[in-house]
Structures are given as structure tokens and as C-alpha cells.
Amino acid sequence: MREGSWDQGREIAQNSFISLVSQALPLGQCVGRIAATDLHSLCNLPAYATSSMDGWAIAGSAPWKIIGEVATGKKSELTLAPGQSLRIATGGVIPDGCEAVIPWEIAEEKDGAIHGAIDNGANIRPAALESKKGELLITSGTRLTPPMVGLLAATGHDTIAVTRKPKIAIFFLGDELIHSGVPEGGAIRDALGPQLPSLLNNLGAEVIITDFVEDDLDVLITKAKSVVGAVDLVITTGGTADGPRDFVKPTIAALHGEYLIDCARVRPGYHILLASIPTSDRAIPFIALPGNPQSALAALTSFGIPVIDSLLGKKPEPLAPISLASAQKTPENFSRVVPGTVVDGIFTPTEYLNSAMLRGVAFADGFAVIDPGQHAAGAPARWITFTY
């Protein structure tokens, strides 16, 4: 795609690469990982009828003679006859013959018996109330949250298959960049190096190589060739245009890459490149981000994150609809990606929207995607929430 629309570029990014292979991990290591298969309940949940209250399991009419207690985590060997009761805790297995559980708060214990009134069947959680054995719980491509992992544990899982984390190499380009201290004499403090690795790791990837590369074509080609067999994704920052010191395109050519996106009609983020690089066993994505910080984040959010999601096997989701709090205009035939906040479905942009600025993004909750044209206050747009 040469200078296609934002939507065309995003669709290409979402659909050009297949998910990585899966690996089996112990359940406790799976929070934040992506389920590689559909996950089903391995047992009924609860596996037995259980009590939902602390109290007494009863049979028949009051009073109920106390004949013992249901031990936690065990099924009682006793069978209740009418007029009998067993002390039981929340989650205790309902004994045979039990017709209800009367909570201790509304019961009276007197002379070895329980007195009170309760509806038949009260406070008994039937077996399989939450899920049945074999029932689908979580679909493939779902990011696993702590409660999801807890649910899988409760239904009998010990290990599950998750998609392998994409391994990423990042090359930060630019002789003008310095990496500590206050910039002087025309130098620019690198603002992407401190944030991109953590951002990408938080997205479910694994950054294994970070390197700051001088503006030298041979050096960049050598470094890029050295990593393509060891990683699942190469990312560069800067050098994406066609100037005399822009070396990304010649590097992609040296890697025999095929362009999938060669600029997209969006501001900021126009100079985005996405290429497919052949390796011995598969093609890997090469994402070249613009060098300006806000442009880089806009391009990564628009096109890079969908690539990473596809490697993880995550399914694309439609963007949330929002309304503009104020009139917005885009450059002719261009979309805009604007940082801001959304309250009750209404989008308000932050300040400091220049492509070289980070201050507005730093205090935004996401990007609004505004289609080309003039848009009055109240007009529709779409919303990408920051997940990093």
C-alpha cells in the first residue's frame, strides 16, 4: 500500500501475519498471556452441591437435632433423616438427605437442637451452577486476566497453551540523539528509547535487543541482518523518509523485504513503513516508525499494535464510537490521530499536539481517530484506548 488510508493500513497490519506457535505454561504464569486454544471446564463448578452460608444443613421440620459436622473439603458419610442437622461452613459439601441450609444468624441452638424456619432448598448451590464439564469458558485469542486464571484453576486446569511472546529487536536511529543529560549544541535527547521497550513488553511482547545505531547504511544493514533470524519483529525509529540520511528503505531492500505499507494518509504518523522480511522458515514484520515522538506513538498505536496482536493471535475488535467535544479539521484527504480523553463518550483533545511533542500524549487516555474532512462539535469519531 502506497499512501493508502488509515483504515486500509490498519487492515493490512491486522491481517498480514499469522500467530506464533503456542507453548504450555503452568497456570500461575499465564496472567497477561494470550490463550492459544479454546478453554473448557474440566469439571462441574461447583463439583458438588455446596452450602452458600455458614449454618446448619437440615432435613424435615424443626427442631433439628445436631448429629455432627460437615468437615471442610470432605463429603459427610452421614445421611440426614428428618429432624436432624449437621453444622456446615460456606462451601461445604451438602450431605445426603439435606433439604436446606439455615444460616446461624436466623437459627437458635438450644438443648442440642436447632430451632428456626427456612424455605426448602435455601442456601444450597447446586452442582454445575457456574459451569458444566466441557462448557466453553474462554475463547482462543483472549488475554488472560487474574480472575480468568482463577476460573481455570477452579475448573481443574494445571497448564494451558498460550501464544509465545513475540521477540522484538528495536533500533533507534539518529546521530543527533543523546541518551543522558541536557541536550546542547543541536543535540536532541532521545525520548523513545526509555519508553518503547516497556511499552512493547506491556503489550505482551518481549524486547530482547535494543540498539542505538549511527546514521550509517552499512552499519544498519549489518545489524538488521544479524537479528532477522532470531526475532519475530524488527522495529526502527526515524529515517523512514527519502532524504540523504534516511537509511531504512535501503535496509529493507537489502533484506529483500516486501512493502505492505509505504506511508499512510494520517497525521501524525504519515511516514510509517511496514514490510514483510523473508527468513528461512517464515516472513517476519519490519515496522519503521517515524522519528518524532508523537508520530512514532501514533503510528505504533495505529499499525504496530495490530501487527503485534496478530502475532499473539488476538482477534481484532471494532473501535469504540465517540463524539467530538469541539470542531475538528483534518488535512485534505488525511485522517488525524489525536491524543485526548473521553468522558461519557465525548472526546476532548489534550494540548501540545505537535508531532514532535510528548506532553499531550503523556496525559491522554488514548487516540481519537478522526476521518478526513471538516467535523462539527458532536460529530462521530473512533477511539483507541491506550493499553500500555
Secondary structure in CASP SS format (residue, H / E / C, confidence):
PFRMAT SS
TARGET T0000
AUTHOR 0000-0000-0000
METHOD secondary structure of the structure
MODEL  1
M C 1.00
R E 1.00
E E 1.00
G E 1.00
S E 1.00
W H 1.00
D H 1.00
Q H 1.00
G H 1.00
R H 1.00
E H 1.00
I H 1.00
A H 1.00
Q H 1.00
N H 1.00
S C 1.00
F C 1.00
I C 1.00
S C 1.00
L C 1.00
V C 1.00
S E 1.00
Q E 1.00
A E 1.00
L E 1.00
P E 1.00
L H 1.00
G H 1.00
Q H 1.00
C C 1.00
V C 1.00
G C 1.00
R C 1.00
I E 1.00
A E 1.00
A C 1.00
T C 1.00
D C 1.00
L E 1.00
H E 1.00
S C 1.00
L C 1.00
C C 1.00
N C 1.00
L E 1.00
P C 1.00
A C 1.00
Y C 1.00
A C 1.00
T E 1.00
S E 1.00
S C 1.00
M C 1.00
D C 1.00
G E 1.00
W E 1.00
A E 1.00
I E 1.00
A C 1.00
G C 1.00
S C 1.00
A C 1.00
P C 1.00
W E 1.00
K E 1.00
I E 1.00
I E 1.00
G E 1.00
E E 1.00
V C 1.00
A C 1.00
T C 1.00
G C 1.00
K C 1.00
K C 1.00
S C 1.00
E C 1.00
L C 1.00
T C 1.00
L C 1.00
A C 1.00
P C 1.00
G C 1.00
Q E 1.00
S E 1.00
L E 1.00
R E 1.00
I E 1.00
A C 1.00
T C 1.00
G C 1.00
G C 1.00
V E 1.00
I C 1.00
P C 1.00
D C 1.00
G C 1.00
C C 1.00
E C 1.00
A E 1.00
V E 1.00
I E 1.00
P E 1.00
W H 1.00
E H 1.00
I H 1.00
A C 1.00
E E 1.00
E E 1.00
K E 1.00
D C 1.00
G C 1.00
A E 1.00
I E 1.00
H E 1.00
G C 1.00
A C 1.00
I C 1.00
D C 1.00
N C 1.00
G C 1.00
A C 1.00
N C 1.00
I E 1.00
R E 1.00
P C 1.00
A C 1.00
A C 1.00
L C 1.00
E C 1.00
S E 1.00
K C 1.00
K C 1.00
G C 1.00
E C 1.00
L E 1.00
L E 1.00
I E 1.00
T C 1.00
S C 1.00
G C 1.00
T C 1.00
R E 1.00
L C 1.00
T C 1.00
P H 1.00
P H 1.00
M H 1.00
V H 1.00
G H 1.00
L H 1.00
L H 1.00
A H 1.00
A H 1.00
T C 1.00
G C 1.00
H C 1.00
D C 1.00
T E 1.00
I E 1.00
A E 1.00
V E 1.00
T E 1.00
R C 1.00
K C 1.00
P C 1.00
K E 1.00
I E 1.00
A E 1.00
I E 1.00
F E 1.00
F E 1.00
L E 1.00
G C 1.00
D C 1.00
E C 1.00
L E 1.00
I E 1.00
H C 1.00
S C 1.00
G C 1.00
V C 1.00
P C 1.00
E C 1.00
G C 1.00
G C 1.00
A C 1.00
I E 1.00
R E 1.00
D C 1.00
A C 1.00
L C 1.00
G C 1.00
P C 1.00
Q C 1.00
L H 1.00
P H 1.00
S H 1.00
L H 1.00
L H 1.00
N H 1.00
N H 1.00
L C 1.00
G C 1.00
A C 1.00
E E 1.00
V E 1.00
I E 1.00
I E 1.00
T E 1.00
D E 1.00
F E 1.00
V E 1.00
E C 1.00
D C 1.00
D C 1.00
L H 1.00
D H 1.00
V H 1.00
L H 1.00
I H 1.00
T H 1.00
K H 1.00
A H 1.00
K H 1.00
S H 1.00
V H 1.00
V C 1.00
G C 1.00
A C 1.00
V C 1.00
D C 1.00
L E 1.00
V E 1.00
I E 1.00
T E 1.00
T E 1.00
G C 1.00
G C 1.00
T C 1.00
A C 1.00
D C 1.00
G C 1.00
P C 1.00
R C 1.00
D C 1.00
F C 1.00
V H 1.00
K H 1.00
P H 1.00
T H 1.00
I H 1.00
A H 1.00
A H 1.00
L C 1.00
H C 1.00
G C 1.00
E E 1.00
Y E 1.00
L E 1.00
I E 1.00
D E 1.00
C E 1.00
A E 1.00
R E 1.00
V E 1.00
R E 1.00
P C 1.00
G C 1.00
Y C 1.00
H C 1.00
I C 1.00
L E 1.00
L E 1.00
A E 1.00
S E 1.00
I E 1.00
P E 1.00
T C 1.00
S C 1.00
D C 1.00
R C 1.00
A E 1.00
I E 1.00
P E 1.00
F E 1.00
I E 1.00
A E 1.00
L E 1.00
P C 1.00
G C 1.00
N C 1.00
P H 1.00
Q H 1.00
S H 1.00
A H 1.00
L H 1.00
A H 1.00
A H 1.00
L H 1.00
T H 1.00
S H 1.00
F H 1.00
G H 1.00
I H 1.00
P H 1.00
V H 1.00
I H 1.00
D H 1.00
S H 1.00
L H 1.00
L H 1.00
G C 1.00
K C 1.00
K C 1.00
P C 1.00
E C 1.00
P C 1.00
L C 1.00
A E 1.00
P E 1.00
I E 1.00
S E 1.00
L E 1.00
A C 1.00
S C 1.00
A C 1.00
Q E 1.00
K E 1.00
T C 1.00
P C 1.00
E C 1.00
N C 1.00
F C 1.00
S E 1.00
R E 1.00
V E 1.00
V E 1.00
P E 1.00
G E 1.00
T E 1.00
V E 1.00
V E 1.00
D C 1.00
G C 1.00
I E 1.00
F E 1.00
T E 1.00
P E 1.00
T C 1.00
E C 1.00
Y C 1.00
L C 1.00
N C 1.00
S C 1.00
A C 1.00
M C 1.00
L C 1.00
R H 1.00
G H 1.00
V H 1.00
A H 1.00
F C 1.00
A C 1.00
D C 1.00
G E 1.00
F E 1.00
A E 1.00
V E 1.00
I E 1.00
D C 1.00
P C 1.00
G C 1.00
Q E 1.00
H E 1.00
A C 1.00
A C 1.00
G C 1.00
A C 1.00
P E 1.00
A E 1.00
R E 1.00
W E 1.00
I E 1.00
T E 1.00
F C 1.00
T C 1.00
Y C 1.00
END
